[in-house]
């Protein structure tokens, strides 16, 4: 096979987690794909749908409870006992710290990131089953969401794509 035949041409990313560390990988991968000229779409389902809800996408926090990978950035990998995640305000504190680190790296907030991906030609879709289950309407979504899709429609649009779960 030639190098051109091996090159990824299309990715479809499934975002199912509604925490900061669950949403950003999907956004970063979709943005990176668009920057490389790769067609990219994100299918937001279950709690990942909060990334595209106008009332919530600027309030996403880090999941501190039950996150064994929690580390203090300046402590060179020192882990935090998961029980500390249950302390009131810990999620907000961890989110604030992470947001400052991301800002230093010029990583945009979620609403701005969604707009960048959309403007670069990326496609953003909401899962119909989740929309129905959460009793949402299209008015609840940010403007960048193109459509509400069934899983079957998502698979149709993803034909020939690498499907990535974050």
C-alpha positions as CSV (number, residue, x, y, z in Angstrom):
1,X,0.0,0.0,0.0
2,X,1.1,3.5,-0.7
3,X,1.5,6.1,2.0
4,X,-1.5,8.0,0.6
5,X,-3.7,4.9,0.9
6,X,-2.6,4.5,4.6
7,X,-3.4,8.1,5.5
8,X,-6.5,8.6,7.6
9,X,-9.0,10.7,5.7
10,X,-11.9,10.8,8.1
11,X,-12.5,10.4,11.9
12,X,-15.7,10.2,13.9
13,X,-15.3,10.8,17.5
14,X,-17.7,9.7,20.2
15,X,-17.8,11.9,23.3
16,X,-19.7,10.2,26.1
17,X,-18.2,11.7,29.3
18,X,-19.3,15.1,30.7
19,X,-16.2,16.0,32.6
20,X,-13.4,18.3,31.6
21,X,-11.1,15.4,31.1
22,X,-13.8,13.6,29.1
23,X,-14.7,16.4,26.7
24,X,-11.3,17.9,25.9
25,X,-9.8,14.8,24.3
26,X,-12.6,14.8,21.7
27,X,-12.2,18.5,21.0
28,X,-8.4,18.3,20.7
29,X,-8.6,15.2,18.5
30,X,-11.2,16.8,16.2
31,X,-9.4,20.1,16.0
32,X,-6.1,18.3,15.3
33,X,-7.8,16.3,12.5
34,X,-9.1,19.4,10.9
35,X,-5.7,21.0,11.1
36,X,-4.3,18.0,9.2
37,X,-7.0,18.2,6.6
38,X,-8.8,15.2,7.9
39,X,-12.6,15.2,7.9
40,X,-13.8,15.2,11.5
41,X,-17.1,14.8,13.4
42,X,-18.0,14.5,17.0
43,X,-21.0,12.6,18.2
44,X,-22.0,13.8,21.7
45,X,-23.9,11.2,23.7
46,X,-24.9,10.6,27.4
47,X,-23.1,13.1,29.7
48,X,-20.8,14.2,26.9
49,X,-23.8,16.0,25.5
50,X,-23.2,18.6,28.2
51,X,-20.3,19.9,26.1
52,X,-22.8,21.3,23.6
53,X,-25.6,22.4,25.9
54,X,-25.6,26.2,26.0
55,X,-26.4,26.4,29.8
56,X,-23.7,24.0,30.8
57,X,-20.7,23.9,28.4
58,X,-19.0,26.8,30.2
59,X,-19.4,25.1,33.6
60,X,-17.8,21.7,33.0
61,X,-15.7,20.5,35.8
62,X,-13.0,17.9,36.5
63,X,-14.3,14.6,38.0
64,X,-12.4,14.3,41.2
65,X,-14.3,11.5,42.9
66,X,-13.0,8.1,42.0
67,X,-10.3,9.5,39.7
68,X,-7.1,7.5,40.6
69,X,-5.1,9.5,38.1
70,X,-5.6,12.8,39.9
71,X,-2.2,14.5,40.2
72,X,-0.9,17.8,41.4
73,X,0.7,19.4,38.3
74,X,3.5,21.2,40.1
75,X,4.3,18.2,42.4
76,X,5.9,16.1,39.6
77,X,3.3,13.3,39.6
78,X,2.3,13.2,43.3
79,X,-1.1,11.5,43.3
80,X,-4.0,12.6,45.5
81,X,-5.9,10.0,47.5
82,X,-9.3,9.6,45.8
83,X,-11.1,10.3,49.0
84,X,-9.9,14.0,48.7
85,X,-12.1,14.3,45.6
86,X,-15.2,14.1,47.9
87,X,-14.2,17.2,49.9
88,X,-16.6,20.1,49.0
89,X,-15.1,22.5,46.5
90,X,-12.4,20.0,45.4
91,X,-13.8,19.6,41.9
92,X,-14.0,23.4,41.5
93,X,-10.5,23.8,42.8
94,X,-9.1,21.1,40.5
95,X,-11.0,22.6,37.6
96,X,-9.6,26.1,38.3
97,X,-6.0,24.7,38.5
98,X,-6.4,22.8,35.2
99,X,-8.1,25.7,33.5
100,X,-5.0,27.9,34.4
101,X,-2.7,25.3,33.0
102,X,-4.7,25.0,29.8
103,X,-4.8,28.8,29.4
104,X,-1.0,28.8,29.6
105,X,-1.0,26.4,26.6
106,X,-3.5,28.6,24.8
107,X,-6.1,25.8,24.9
108,X,-9.5,27.6,24.5
109,X,-12.5,27.1,26.7
110,X,-15.1,24.6,25.5
111,X,-17.6,27.1,23.8
112,X,-14.7,28.7,21.9
113,X,-13.2,25.3,21.0
114,X,-16.6,24.1,19.6
115,X,-16.8,27.3,17.5
116,X,-13.2,26.8,16.2
117,X,-13.9,23.2,15.2
118,X,-17.2,24.1,13.5
119,X,-15.6,27.0,11.7
120,X,-12.8,24.7,10.5
121,X,-15.3,22.4,8.9
122,X,-15.8,19.9,11.7
123,X,-19.2,18.5,12.3
124,X,-20.9,18.3,15.7
125,X,-23.9,16.0,16.3
126,X,-26.1,15.2,19.3
127,X,-27.3,11.7,20.1
128,X,-31.1,11.4,19.6
129,X,-31.5,8.7,22.3
130,X,-29.8,10.9,24.9
131,X,-31.7,14.0,23.7
132,X,-34.9,12.2,24.2
133,X,-33.8,10.7,27.6
134,X,-32.8,14.1,28.9
135,X,-35.9,15.8,27.5
136,X,-33.9,18.3,25.5
137,X,-34.8,20.3,22.4
138,X,-32.7,21.8,19.7
139,X,-33.0,25.2,21.5
140,X,-30.9,23.7,24.3
141,X,-27.8,23.3,22.1
142,X,-25.1,25.7,21.0
143,X,-25.4,26.9,17.4
144,X,-22.5,24.7,16.2
145,X,-24.5,21.5,16.6
146,X,-25.6,20.6,13.1
147,X,-28.2,17.9,13.8
148,X,-29.6,15.4,16.3
149,X,-28.8,11.9,15.0
150,X,-29.8,8.4,15.7
151,X,-26.9,5.9,16.1
152,X,-27.8,4.5,12.7
153,X,-27.5,7.9,11.1
154,X,-24.2,8.5,12.9
155,X,-22.9,5.2,11.4
156,X,-24.1,6.2,8.0
157,X,-22.2,9.5,8.2
158,X,-19.2,7.7,9.6
159,X,-18.8,5.3,6.7
160,X,-15.1,5.0,5.9
161,X,-14.1,6.8,9.1
162,X,-11.9,5.8,11.9
163,X,-14.3,5.7,14.9
164,X,-12.7,7.0,18.1
165,X,-14.2,6.8,21.6
166,X,-13.0,9.3,24.2
